[in-house]
Amino acid sequence: MLVADTVTIVVPTIEGREEMCALTVAAFRATVAADLLQIVLVKDRQTIGEAWNDGAEASDGKYMMLAADDVLPRPGWLEVCIEAVEGGYYPSPHIVKDDGGTLATGSMGGGWLLTEAADWAPVVSSQFPFMLRDAWPDIGECLPIHYFADDYLASRARAAGWMVAYREGYGLMHLEGTIGREQLKARAMTDRLEFEESLAGTAWANLHSC
């Protein structure tokens, strides 16, 4: 499959993570033709949700991925994602650790990671959202939270009619850099409560209250 349209990669980052961010940007440039790629670096926001929102506003691509500064894409990822969104799907990635071991083959949301899902299997969330940029007004904007930001956007995508599915070829290596994250740990519970309150009474909330 040939990639014929532009893609924007939104990369949130903060001071102290320059080395990982450079690796991430280089990996995206190695897997997407230069004339089709827009990298939007969003620096020093308080949460990933805020950074994704600001990056989405600056996006000019037909397609958009909301990334992080410590994920390295695998060859062929973009073609797989485009195939998914053009078919009405919101793809969830195959994430490996830096030692090559599988971290996730899709997510059921709330940190519940699957490790043996089949390609195209329905899942609940995508840790790194990929979508048509024109779909952002229906899916975003994200809550200004750090934890559960991906779950929130996936719930919005489903409400807008997108089917969330694991895609084997949407491959990412997660370096899981911890620099600068210490101050975010205290947000986990408040972010969860804000997320759950935003979805009170929805199918997602009912699913995860079982």
N, C-alpha and C positions, 0 to 999 in steps of 0.2 A: 504494500500500500504506500503510495506517495503522499507525503505531507505537502500540501499546497497552500496552506494558510498560516498566518502568524499566530504565535502563542506567547502569552505573557506569563512569566514566572515571578510570583511575588515572594520575596525572601526577607522575612523579618530578621533583624539582628540587633545586637546590643554591643556596647563597648566591652572589649576583652575577648570577643569571639571572632576576631578578624581572620585568624588562620583557618578555622573551620569554614567560615563564610567564603573565603577564597576558594577552598576546595569544592564547595558546593557550586559556586558560580562557574568554576572551570568545568565541572562535570556536566552541567547543563549545556554549556557552550560546546562540549565535545559530542553531545547527543542530538543537538538541534542545529540545523543550518543557520549561519549567522544572519542571513537576510530574512529569516522567519522568526527570530528570537528577540523578545524584549525582556530584559531583566529589570525588575523594579525592586531596589533595595529600600527597605523601610527601617530606619534606625531608631533605636532607643524609645520604643513605645512601651507602656506599662504592661500590656498583655498582647498575646498573639491575635486575639480578636480585634483589637484596635489596629494592629499592624496590617492584618488582612483587609480590614475595611479601607484603610488609607491606600494600600496598594491596589485594591480593586478599582478605586476611583481614578488612579493614575494609569490603569491598564488600557492599552490600545489594541490588543490582539483579538482575533476571532475567538480563540480559546484562552483559558486562564487556569493556571494551577496555583493554589495557595500552599506554599512550601514552608520550609524552615531553613535555618542556616547550617544544619548538620545532617542533611540528607543528600545522598549521591544517586542520581538516576542511572538505571541500567540501559544499555543500548536497546532501542526498539520501543521504549516506554511510550513515546508520544503517539506512534501509530496505533497502539493498542487503546490508548485513552480516547483518541479521536473516533475510532471505530465504536467505542462504547457510547460516547455522548451523541454521536450521529444516529445511534439506534435507540435513543431514549433512556440510556443508562447513566448513572452517576457512579464512576468506578472507584473501587477500594483497592489499595495496592498490596502487593506482595513485598513485605519488608523483611530484610535480613539484617543481622547484627554485623559488626565489623569483622567477626571471625567467620562469617559466611553462614552461620546457623540461622534458621528461620525464627523471626520474631513474631510475625503475624501473616496470616493469609486471610485478611478481612477482619472486621471488628463487629461485635454485637453492641458496641457503645459502652460508655462508662468504664473504659479500661478492660473490658472483657474481650480479649483477643483470641481469635481462632488460629489454629496452626495446621489444619489439614483440610481446608475448604477446597472444593472443586472449582475449576474455572467457571465463571458466570454464576456461581452460587449466590443466592440472595443473602445480603447481610444488612446490618442496621446503619453502620456508619463508615466513613472514610477518613482516616487520619489526615490525609493530605488531599483536599478537595480539588477536583478537576471538572471544569464545566465550560459551556459556551459563555463567553463574556456577556452576551445578550440575556442570559438567564439570571445574571446576578441581581437585577431588581426584584425578581421573584424569590431568590434563595437568600440573599443578604438583605440588609447588612447584618453582620454578626453581633451578638451581644459583646460588650467590652470586657470579656473574661479571658482567662488563660486556659484553665482546665475546662473541658467539655465544649470548647468552641467548635471543634470538629463535629461533635454530636449534635450541637444546635443547628449547624448549617445542613447536616444530613437530614434532620427532621424537617427543615424548611424545604429541602429538595424533594423529599417524599410528598410533602403537602402540595408541592407544585406539579406533581405528576411524574417525577423522575424515579426510576427503579434503581435502588442501590445494589450493586453487585460486585463481588470480588473478581478481579482480573489478574490472572497469573502473570501476564506479560507487563503489567504496570509495576515494574521492579524498582525498588529503592533500597539503598543501604543506609541505615540510620546510625550515625556516629554517636548519638546520644551524649553530646557535650553537656557537662554540668556547670560550666563556668557561667556565673551570673544568675543561676536559677535558685540559689539558696533563698532569696527574698520572696520567691514565688510560692514556696511550699505552703506558707500560711494561707494562701488563697484557696487551696483545694476545696475546703468545705463550703466557704462562702460562694465560690463559683458554682459548685454543685447545686446549692440551694437556689441561686439565681437562675440557673439553667432549668431546674425542675419546676420552679414557679412559672417560668415562661411557657412551659408545656403542660401545665396542669389541665387534666381532663383529656389530653390527646392520646392517640393510640400508643405513642412511644412511652409516655408516662405509665399507662396501664400495663404495657408489656413488662416494664422493668419494676413494677411493684409486685409482681407475682413471686 
